[in-house]
Amino acid sequence: MLRAVAGLRRPDKGRIACDGETWFDSAAGVDLPPEARSVGLVFQEYALFPHMSVRANIAFGGARRVDDLLERFRISHLAGERPPAISGGERQRVALARALAREPAVLLLDEPLAALDAHTRELVRAELQDLLAELPVPALLVTHDFRDASALADRIGVILDGRLRQLGTPQELIARPADAFVATFTGGNLLSGDARPLPGGGSEITLADGAVVRSDETAEGRVGVALYPWEVGVALAPPGDGLNAIPGSVHGLAPEGGRIRLRVGELAAECSPEEAQRLGLADGTRACATFTTASARLVH
Amino acid sequence: MARRAGFTAFLALCLGVALTFLALPIVALFAEVPLGDVPDLLGDPAVQEALAVTARTNAVANALILGFGTPAAYFLATRRFRGRALLVTLVELPLVLPPAVAGIGLLAAFGAGGLFGDELATSGIVLPFTEWAVVLAVTFVASPFYLRQGIAAFESVDDTLTDAARTLGASPSRTFLRVALPLAAGGLAAGWVLAFARGIGEFGATIVFAGNVRGETQTVTLAIYEQLESNFDIALAISVLLVVLSATILLSYKLLSSWRRSSSTSPSPFARTSSSSA
């Protein structure tokens, strides 16, 4: 998609315009070459010119602001180095500086974090977050990772098989996933079952394994039940009081960000370390995954 | 164990036979020539003229090969179109063509009564048996070496780098000059070394198309052929000179390829193409 915006790949049909200027229009026969489109494309593997110094790489896009950019990205000390000699995080900063040197109308980022190891990734993600926030230029970022997307983007478009499934803020996507794919992409569990509307509103869903859960949403027929791990708790016995409970054995306990991630049966759930200790959770413990009727979102 | 050692001994024996056979003529050259007399022998007017003809004709031929071959190789390496494979094969054909056939072909094209002979004759251009005929013969047999290696060199340039140049505002020609050309330079130079060596050693097409006229079309290899009869020592002396030149070319080719391997991160098609075209 970014290659189409940049003019490197010709879309079958449609229209691409930026700031009132049409770059591509299949109906009108408009197709500007890449150099005529004001884009700053940061390639997945950065595509720095290996035969040029860092300074020459940035100057290739535009010579006017090289010193500013070197300083802003804290890479002045690398100005004379060749790209193969610098680290992955540094390369990304050079690639960003080079893309911005052209003073583009839009910044395009192709999986900017995919080439980095897990540790550098966290650091660079935070850096990128600050940078995108202060940049006066809109940015279009492609990623396969919802965490990257929610950290970096104001709005996320979920695309599957070339079709836009949902467009919204990260919060909107989680609160109202449009379909089963968006639900799992945003980190949710997905159960499938048959829904039956209840007289007082809401519905009752019979899951594939025979368990019955309730949701506040009304639906009928085949549905998916999306459950986010942070809304799924653990109890040793079904708690009653209107909570849904699905029994299963505990496994895959792992600390994550001050909480404990675990699986109860096939559901990913979360609890506090204190609670895990109080309940004596260990691999193989029989327990119930519990969740409210409000958190059981129904998707198709 | 014994069988394995026996096999190794067999391999070593074959290597010994091959090496002896390959080295013997070179050693013999240096053993037969009166080494002290080589400078004097090379000072012979016939040798001097042959050297001058070789230098002039090869300089022009190599300029043509680089000037037309580089953009042509870039085109074939970066564009996909119907019949491309056929074109590449056509470019490579002179590599496998017997040189005498190349000479006849050039005569048939540019000679009197040939395909373009009449047109050329009426406009006052006579090519066969002139220095230009040597240039054409050398260009014909040597350019495929450069083109072939050049296509491989441009193909090994990462597409995303040329794409990046375009998105940074570079036109296709600036992208070629600033990105593709410098990145392919190592491979292009290696291809040129091969073409240059082939051009210096050219004999068959030249003698058919350009003849063996002293001071006009007689290159060093043709001079060796002529001196065989009249003065064997001169033939030996020229041969020694060419051995030294060839060894220098081979050495620079090897140095170039090891330098390319160490300086480039992308896999190089060098070993594959050099082993098949050498």
Chai-1 contact restraints between the chains, C-beta under 6 A:
chainA,res_idxA,chainB,res_idxB,connection_type,confidence,min_distance_angstrom,max_distance_angstrom,comment,restraint_id
A,A6,B,T167,contact,1.0,0.0,6.0,A-B,restraint_1
A,L8,B,D163,contact,1.0,0.0,6.0,A-B,restraint_2
A,P34,B,R166,contact,1.0,0.0,6.0,A-B,restraint_3
A,P34,B,T167,contact,1.0,0.0,6.0,A-B,restraint_4
A,E35,B,R166,contact,1.0,0.0,6.0,A-B,restraint_5
A,E35,B,G169,contact,1.0,0.0,6.0,A-B,restraint_6
A,E35,B,S171,contact,1.0,0.0,6.0,A-B,restraint_7
A,V39,B,T167,contact,1.0,0.0,6.0,A-B,restraint_8
A,L41,B,T167,contact,1.0,0.0,6.0,A-B,restraint_9
A,F43,B,T160,contact,1.0,0.0,6.0,A-B,restraint_10
A,A47,B,T160,contact,1.0,0.0,6.0,A-B,restraint_11
A,A47,B,L161,contact,1.0,0.0,6.0,A-B,restraint_12
A,A47,B,A164,contact,1.0,0.0,6.0,A-B,restraint_13
A,H51,B,P182,contact,1.0,0.0,6.0,A-B,restraint_14
A,H51,B,L183,contact,1.0,0.0,6.0,A-B,restraint_15
A,F60,B,L168,contact,1.0,0.0,6.0,A-B,restraint_16
A,G61,B,L168,contact,1.0,0.0,6.0,A-B,restraint_17
A,P84,B,T265,contact,1.0,0.0,6.0,A-B,restraint_18
A,R102,B,L168,contact,1.0,0.0,6.0,A-B,restraint_19
A,R102,B,G169,contact,1.0,0.0,6.0,A-B,restraint_20
